Amino acid sequence: MATREETDSIVDVRQMAPRDRHTRIFADFARLAPGEAFTLVNDHDPKPLYYQFTFEHPGEVDWRYLEEGPEVWRVRIGKVEKAGSGAH
């Protein structure tokens, strides 16, 4: 059985212009349903992106490093399911 990380979509921004990366990542995050995630692949530690997410989407982001360099960083970025939003 596949893990959640294995079924996440991949957003690889390494070949994108740096000025375009955050716009793409936030657009992909906006399309996620609660409980869904994607794996970001980057060429550096995306820590500034983490701070931007926690500022703009407090309590909505699940951020988990899967690989931490030195050449490739992989981060699972998920949209948190809000309490009481599940089916009963």
C-alpha positions as a LaTeX table, in Angstrom:
\begin{tabular}{lrrr}
\hline
Residue & $x$ (\AA) & $y$ (\AA) & $z$ (\AA) \\
\hline
Met1 & 0.00 & 0.00 & 0.00 \\
Ala2 & 1.35 & 3.44 & $-0.93$ \\
Thr3 & 2.05 & 6.03 & 1.73 \\
Arg4 & 0.48 & 9.48 & 1.53 \\
Glu5 & 3.85 & 10.94 & 0.51 \\
Glu6 & 4.04 & 8.51 & $-2.41$ \\
Thr7 & 0.65 & 9.60 & $-3.76$ \\
Asp8 & 1.16 & 13.38 & $-3.33$ \\
Ser9 & 1.67 & 15.45 & $-6.45$ \\
Ile10 & 5.19 & 16.81 & $-6.97$ \\
Val11 & 5.88 & 20.52 & $-7.40$ \\
Asp12 & 9.48 & 20.79 & $-8.60$ \\
Val13 & 10.50 & 24.46 & $-8.77$ \\
Arg14 & 14.22 & 23.97 & $-9.33$ \\
Gln15 & 14.06 & 25.02 & $-13.01$ \\
Met16 & 11.74 & 28.00 & $-12.41$ \\
Ala17 & 12.90 & 31.59 & $-12.07$ \\
Pro18 & 13.15 & 32.36 & $-8.34$ \\
Arg19 & 10.71 & 35.29 & $-8.68$ \\
Asp20 & 7.99 & 32.90 & $-9.92$ \\
Arg21 & 8.37 & 30.13 & $-7.37$ \\
His22 & 6.28 & 31.42 & $-4.45$ \\
Thr23 & 3.42 & 32.42 & $-6.76$ \\
Arg24 & 3.29 & 28.87 & $-8.18$ \\
Ile25 & 3.55 & 27.21 & $-4.77$ \\
Phe26 & 0.79 & 29.33 & $-3.21$ \\
Ala27 & $-1.46$ & 28.73 & $-6.24$ \\
Asp28 & $-0.98$ & 24.98 & $-5.86$ \\
Phe29 & $-1.69$ & 25.22 & $-2.12$ \\
Ala30 & $-4.91$ & 27.16 & $-2.82$ \\
Arg31 & $-6.12$ & 24.28 & $-5.01$ \\
Leu32 & $-5.67$ & 21.69 & $-2.25$ \\
Ala33 & $-8.69$ & 20.38 & $-0.42$ \\
Pro34 & $-8.34$ & 20.01 & 3.36 \\
Gly35 & $-6.31$ & 16.89 & 4.06 \\
Glu36 & $-4.49$ & 16.98 & 0.71 \\
Ala37 & $-0.81$ & 17.78 & 0.18 \\
Phe38 & 1.93 & 18.09 & $-2.39$ \\
Thr39 & 5.67 & 17.54 & $-2.20$ \\
Leu40 & 7.77 & 20.59 & $-2.95$ \\
Val41 & 11.19 & 19.91 & $-4.51$ \\
Asn42 & 13.63 & 22.81 & $-4.24$ \\
Asp43 & 17.34 & 23.53 & $-4.65$ \\
His44 & 17.68 & 25.27 & $-1.28$ \\
Asp45 & 16.06 & 25.22 & 2.15 \\
Pro46 & 12.64 & 26.87 & 1.65 \\
Lys47 & 12.54 & 28.21 & 5.23 \\
Pro48 & 11.45 & 31.74 & 4.09 \\
Leu49 & 8.49 & 30.09 & 2.34 \\
Tyr50 & 7.59 & 28.36 & 5.60 \\
Tyr51 & 7.50 & 31.73 & 7.39 \\
Gln52 & 5.35 & 33.22 & 4.62 \\
Phe53 & 2.91 & 30.29 & 4.87 \\
Thr54 & 2.60 & 30.56 & 8.66 \\
Phe55 & 1.98 & 34.31 & 8.36 \\
Glu56 & $-0.53$ & 34.17 & 5.51 \\
His57 & $-2.24$ & 30.87 & 6.46 \\
Pro58 & $-1.90$ & 30.47 & 10.23 \\
Gly59 & $-3.01$ & 27.04 & 11.43 \\
Glu60 & $-3.79$ & 25.87 & 7.89 \\
Val61 & $-0.44$ & 24.41 & 6.82 \\
Asp62 & 1.18 & 21.09 & 7.63 \\
Trp63 & 4.90 & 21.43 & 6.80 \\
Arg64 & 7.17 & 18.39 & 6.98 \\
Tyr65 & 10.70 & 18.01 & 5.66 \\
Leu66 & 11.24 & 14.75 & 3.78 \\
Glu67 & 14.79 & 15.53 & 2.61 \\
Glu68 & 17.07 & 18.33 & 3.80 \\
Gly69 & 19.83 & 18.95 & 1.28 \\
Pro70 & 22.56 & 19.63 & 0.68 \\
Glu71 & 21.50 & 19.74 & $-2.99$ \\
Val72 & 17.80 & 18.86 & $-2.91$ \\
Trp73 & 15.13 & 19.70 & $-0.35$ \\
Arg74 & 11.77 & 17.93 & $-0.34$ \\
Val75 & 8.97 & 19.28 & 1.82 \\
Arg76 & 5.48 & 17.87 & 2.17 \\
Ile77 & 3.10 & 20.84 & 2.30 \\
Gly78 & $-0.45$ & 19.99 & 3.27 \\
Lys79 & $-3.69$ & 21.81 & 3.95 \\
Val80 & $-4.85$ & 21.06 & 7.49 \\
Glu81 & $-8.34$ & 19.68 & 8.00 \\
Lys82 & $-10.19$ & 21.98 & 10.37 \\
Ala83 & $-11.81$ & 20.45 & 13.42 \\
Gly84 & $-15.45$ & 19.61 & 12.80 \\
Ser85 & $-15.11$ & 19.72 & 9.01 \\
Gly86 & $-15.18$ & 15.94 & 8.53 \\
Ala87 & $-18.23$ & 13.88 & 7.68 \\
His88 & $-20.06$ & 12.21 & 10.56 \\
\hline
\end{tabular}
